[in-house]
Amino acid sequence: MLAMQQARELASGQLLGQKKRVAVVCYSYGLATYLRRSLLVGSASKRPAFVGTFEDLGRRWGITEFGTRDDSAFWEVELPRLMAERAAGLSQDERFDAIIVDEAQDFADDWWLPLLGGLRDEEAGGLFAYSDERQRVFARFGRPPVQLVPLVLDHNLRNTRQIAATFVPLAPTGMELRGGDGPEVSFVAAEAASALEVADEQVEVLFEEGWSAGDIALITLGQRHPVQTERQAALGQQGYWDLFWDTEDIFYGHVLGFKGMERRAVVLCVNEDGSRDRASERLYVGLSRATDRLIVVGDPDAVRRMGGPDVCRRLGL
């Protein structure tokens, strides 16, 4: 919310008294879709010049050929090299006065160089990075190659206090819980092999409680839900994420793609054993996606491996 408000104020001239050409860049496709729907509305004079993923920015600069999704060398080394070359040849009209990066912990080391190269003035231009180190679910540890002024946001406003209390032990800093009151978080024990089936049953519990389909998301930590897999295969990424705003059905997502997103009611399916790398970060992201109502389904031993005894105690285990 702060990143979007900053983008609006810079683009409209509210923040510094002069309109700025602003880019808003993030990692995940779903978050980029959400940001575009939120920012590219209203008067054109108040919109950022660019909103999208790092890959989208490469396309904007004329790159047309991309590696496969499992080609990490292309995405983390070759693409930023190509984009840095394109940035060096941009005209002043094509460059930006300010670049805002959301979910900056997902950016690789080399991604920052083309961003800096895309600024009209690398010294006076604005580079703003919004980051949560405990949501670093990918094995990337990129840091901007410039000195930034850190501002710590330690008030939780997104979640009810009951939900926020479950992931406070996993947070990178102390957190003041400023959300409202809500129902207690529910934990339903299930083995990893049957967790998806039990999670589907808990969606029905939410319907019985009166939640509408558009309020609900079922998010997995391990294997994707079959409905998500089918929808992505049939509709493609854009069509799949368009369903996020569909009020007629619940949304099926995975924790890796749901970062930066939220839903009023979430069934979090811990359908893994908790032994993979960065498992605690995945759990932290998953627990923090619901704003009002959270049901966690999974093996208590897996949750203990991922979150430790304090998280287990707060989930009633």
C-alpha positions in Angstrom: 0.0 0.0 0.0 2.8 2.4 0.8 4.6 1.6 -2.5 1.5 2.3 -4.5 0.8 5.5 -2.6 4.3 6.7 -3.2 4.1 5.9 -6.9 0.9 7.9 -7.2 2.3 10.9 -5.4 5.5 10.9 -7.3 3.8 10.6 -10.6 1.2 13.3 -9.9 3.7 15.7 -8.3 2.1 15.6 -4.9 5.2 14.3 -3.2 8.0 16.6 -4.4 6.0 19.4 -6.2 6.9 18.2 -9.7 5.6 15.3 -11.7 8.0 12.4 -12.0 8.3 9.7 -14.6 7.9 6.6 -12.3 8.4 2.8 -12.8 7.0 0.3 -10.4 8.8 -3.1 -10.7 8.2 -6.4 -8.9 9.1 -10.1 -9.4 5.9 -12.1 -9.4 3.3 -12.1 -12.2 0.3 -12.1 -9.9 1.6 -9.1 -7.9 2.3 -7.2 -11.2 -1.3 -7.8 -12.3 -2.6 -6.5 -9.0 -0.3 -3.4 -9.2 -1.4 -2.6 -12.7 -5.1 -2.9 -11.8 -4.5 -0.6 -8.9 -2.2 2.0 -10.4 -3.1 2.2 -14.1 -6.5 3.8 -13.5 -7.9 7.3 -13.4 -6.2 10.3 -14.9 -3.3 9.4 -17.2 -1.3 12.3 -15.8 -1.3 10.6 -12.4 -0.3 7.2 -13.4 3.2 5.7 -13.3 4.9 5.4 -16.7 5.6 1.7 -16.2 4.1 -1.1 -13.9 5.1 -4.7 -14.3 7.7 -7.4 -13.6 11.4 -7.2 -14.3 10.8 -9.4 -17.3 8.1 -6.9 -18.5 10.6 -4.1 -18.3 13.0 -6.1 -20.5 10.2 -6.4 -23.0 9.5 -2.7 -22.8 13.1 -2.1 -23.7 12.9 -4.3 -26.7 14.1 -7.7 -25.6 12.0 -10.3 -27.3 13.7 -13.7 -26.7 13.7 -15.2 -23.2 15.0 -18.4 -21.6 12.8 -21.2 -20.3 11.5 -20.9 -16.7 14.1 -23.4 -15.4 17.0 -21.6 -17.0 18.2 -19.7 -13.9 21.5 -18.6 -15.6 19.4 -16.7 -18.2 17.1 -14.9 -15.7 19.8 -14.1 -13.1 22.8 -13.3 -15.4 22.0 -13.1 -19.1 18.7 -11.1 -18.9 20.1 -8.4 -16.6 23.2 -8.1 -18.8 21.0 -7.6 -21.9 18.8 -5.1 -20.0 21.8 -3.1 -18.8 22.9 -2.8 -22.4 19.5 -1.6 -23.4 19.4 0.8 -20.5 22.6 2.4 -21.6 21.0 3.3 -24.9 17.7 4.7 -23.6 16.9 8.3 -24.4 16.0 10.7 -21.6 12.4 10.5 -22.5 12.5 6.7 -22.0 14.3 6.8 -18.6 12.7 7.2 -15.2 13.0 9.8 -12.4 12.2 7.2 -9.8 12.0 3.4 -9.7 10.0 1.7 -6.9 10.7 -2.0 -6.3 8.1 -4.1 -4.5 9.0 -7.5 -2.9 12.7 -6.4 -3.4 14.0 -9.4 -1.5 13.2 -11.5 -4.6 15.6 -9.6 -6.8 18.9 -11.1 -7.8 22.2 -9.2 -7.5 22.5 -8.3 -11.2 18.9 -7.1 -11.5 19.7 -3.8 -9.8 22.3 -2.6 -12.4 19.8 -2.2 -15.3 17.4 -0.5 -12.9 20.0 2.1 -12.0 20.9 2.4 -15.6 17.3 3.2 -16.4 17.3 6.3 -14.2 17.6 9.8 -15.7 20.1 10.7 -12.9 21.7 7.8 -11.0 22.7 10.1 -8.2 19.7 12.4 -7.8 17.1 9.8 -9.1 15.0 7.9 -6.6 15.4 4.2 -6.0 12.9 2.8 -3.4 12.9 -0.8 -2.3 10.2 -2.4 -0.3 11.4 -5.7 1.2 10.7 -8.3 3.9 13.7 -10.5 4.5 11.6 -13.2 6.0 9.7 -13.6 2.7 12.9 -14.4 0.9 11.5 -17.7 -0.4 13.9 -17.9 -3.3 17.7 -18.5 -2.9 18.5 -14.9 -4.0 20.4 -12.5 -1.9 20.7 -9.5 -4.2 21.4 -6.1 -2.7 21.2 -2.7 -4.5 24.8 -1.5 -5.2 24.1 1.8 -3.7 23.6 3.0 -0.1 19.9 3.1 0.9 18.4 4.6 4.0 16.6 1.8 5.8 13.1 2.6 7.3 11.7 -0.2 9.4 8.0 -0.8 9.3 7.2 -2.7 12.5 3.4 -2.1 12.8 1.2 -4.9 11.4 -2.0 -3.5 10.0 -3.0 -6.2 7.4 -4.0 -9.0 9.6 -6.2 -9.4 12.7 -4.3 -9.7 15.9 -5.2 -13.4 16.1 -3.7 -14.1 12.7 -0.6 -11.9 13.1 0.2 -13.5 16.5 0.8 -16.8 14.7 3.7 -15.5 12.6 5.2 -13.0 14.9 7.9 -15.5 16.0 9.0 -15.7 12.3 9.1 -12.0 11.7 12.5 -10.3 11.1 11.9 -7.7 13.8 9.6 -7.1 16.7 6.1 -6.3 15.5 3.3 -4.2 17.0 -0.1 -5.7 16.2 -2.4 -2.9 15.2 -5.1 -5.0 13.3 -8.6 -5.5 14.6 -10.0 -8.5 16.5 -11.2 -11.6 14.7 -11.8 -15.3 15.1 -9.1 -17.5 16.5 -6.9 -19.3 13.9 -7.9 -22.9 13.4 -5.5 -25.8 13.0 -6.7 -29.0 11.4 -4.2 -31.9 11.6 -3.7 -34.0 8.4 -0.9 -36.0 6.9 0.8 -34.4 3.9 -0.7 -37.0 1.6 -4.2 -36.2 2.6 -3.8 -32.5 3.3 -5.3 -31.3 0.0 -8.5 -33.3 0.5 -8.8 -32.0 4.1 -8.1 -28.4 2.9 -11.0 -28.7 0.4 -13.3 -29.8 3.3 -12.2 -26.7 5.2 -13.3 -24.5 2.3 -16.8 -25.9 2.9 -16.4 -24.9 6.6 -15.8 -21.3 5.5 -18.9 -21.3 3.3 -20.9 -22.6 6.3 -19.5 -19.7 8.3 -20.9 -17.3 5.7 -17.9 -16.3 3.7 -18.5 -15.7 0.0 -16.4 -17.4 -2.7 -14.7 -14.1 -3.6 -13.4 -13.8 -0.1 -11.6 -17.2 0.0 -8.3 -18.5 -1.2 -6.8 -22.0 -0.8 -3.0 -21.7 -0.7 -0.6 -24.6 -0.8 3.0 -24.8 0.4 4.0 -28.0 -1.4 2.4 -29.4 -4.5 0.0 -27.1 -6.3 -3.7 -27.8 -6.0 -5.0 -29.7 -9.1 -7.5 -26.9 -9.8 -4.7 -24.4 -9.9 -2.7 -26.6 -12.3 -5.7 -27.1 -14.6 -6.5 -23.4 -14.7 -2.9 -22.4 -15.5 -2.6 -25.0 -18.2 -6.0 -24.0 -19.8 -5.9 -20.2 -19.4 -2.2 -19.3 -19.3 -0.7 -17.0 -16.6 -2.7 -13.9 -17.6 -6.0 -15.8 -17.7 -5.3 -17.6 -14.4 -4.5 -14.3 -12.6 -7.6 -12.7 -14.0 -9.5 -15.2 -11.9 -8.1 -13.5 -8.8 -10.9 -10.9 -9.1 -13.6 -13.4 -9.9 -16.2 -13.2 -7.1 -18.0 -16.4 -8.2 -15.3 -18.9 -7.2 -12.5 -19.3 -4.7 -8.9 -18.7 -5.8 -6.4 -21.5 -5.8 -2.8 -20.4 -5.4 0.7 -21.4 -4.2 2.6 -19.5 -1.6 5.4 -18.7 -4.1 3.0 -16.9 -6.4 0.8 -15.4 -3.7 3.5 -13.2 -2.1 2.3 -9.6 -1.9 -1.4 -10.7 -2.2 -4.1 -11.2 0.3 -7.5 -12.6 0.9 -10.0 -12.1 3.7 -10.3 -15.8 4.4 -7.5 -18.4 3.6 -7.1 -22.1 4.0 -3.4 -22.7 4.2 -2.5 -26.2 3.1 0.9 -27.4 4.5 1.1 -30.4 2.1 4.8 -31.1 2.6 7.1 -32.4 5.4 8.8 -29.1 6.2 12.3 -30.3 5.4 13.0 -28.3 2.2 15.2 -25.2 2.1 13.6 -21.9 3.2 10.6 -23.8 4.5 10.1 -21.4 7.4 10.0 -18.5 5.0 7.3 -20.2 3.1 5.3 -20.8 6.2 5.7 -17.1 7.2 4.4 -16.0 3.9 1.5 -18.4 4.0 0.4 -17.5 7.5 0.3 -13.8 6.7 -1.9 -13.9 3.6 -5.3 -13.9 5.4 -6.6 -10.6 6.7 -9.6 -11.9 8.8 -9.9 -15.7 8.9 -7.2 -18.3 8.7 -7.4 -22.1 8.8 -4.2 -24.1 8.7 -4.2 -27.7 7.5 -1.2 -29.9 7.9 1.0 -32.4 9.8 1.9 -30.9 13.2 5.4 -32.3 13.0 5.9 -30.6 9.6 4.7 -27.3 11.1 7.0 -27.7 14.0 10.0 -28.2 11.7 9.1 -25.1 9.7 8.0 -22.7 12.5 9.4 -24.0 15.7 7.7 -24.6 19.1 6.5 -21.0 19.5 4.5 -21.0 16.2 3.1 -24.4 17.2 2.0 -23.1 20.6 0.3 -20.1 19.0 -1.5 -22.5 16.6 -2.7 -24.5 19.6 -0.4 -27.5 19.0 
